[in-house]
Amino acid sequence: MRPTLFVVTGPSGAGKGTLIRRLVERRDDLAVAISATTRPRRPGEEDGREYHFLSEEDFLRRVRAGDFLEHVCYVSGHRYGTLRQEVERITATGRSCVLELETQGAREVKSTEPEAVTIFVEAPSFAELERRLRERATESAGEIGERLALARRQAEEAADFDHVVTNDDVERAVGEIERIVDGALAAPRAAGKLLSS
Ligand code: 5GP
């Protein structure tokens, strides 16, 4: 089976990370690409595990070197990006790659890798999304406000992606994503640029 790129997107607080962790725990044919970011490390996070934490200078140097499949400047001016070498590291072993991206990055990947499968994860309601974001509250009050405003805008973008999954119940939602993955892996596809070599 040809490795596929799965992009899980949606508003911050919808629970993308939890669903992806559960998904890859269940399957050895999938792995998550570790993104690079310039945002500060949160308590409990480790460099090279949640993210590759880069300085602004290093991040921009790697942008200039063409190392990123996509990158964005997001909340509070922090940068996030997918390193090509991360995707290649995973697909070289025959596994499919899962990316967790905000919506702009997801669109960018879809435009350069049209065979990528995009999955938009939404919270069951905006009130629930807000509750989850406030509960997480690792950021400053200003940053939470910014994330909420962004989440509200992003929640309206669902229709632009291949699939929409409502994260009302984690097990149910993971099951739904797994069926999407199985369907995509079983379907014949044209080779994309990144995955064709
Ligand atoms: P957080 O700061 O909460 O870890 O992540 C903030 C947002 O950045 C999340 O919506 C997450 O999906 C997104 N994100 C994480 N890594 C990347 C990346 O490599 N590229 C893009 N475009 N978004 C990312």
Boltz pocket constraint, residues with backbone or C-beta under 6 A from the ligand:
constraints:
  - pocket:
      binder: B
      contacts: [[A, 8], [A, 10], [A, 11], [A, 12], [A, 16], [A, 35], [A, 36], [A, 39], [A, 70], [A, 71], [A, 72], [A, 74], [A, 80], [A, 81], [A, 82], [A, 100], [A, 101], [A, 102], [A, 104], [A, 105], [A, 106]]
      max_distance: 6.0
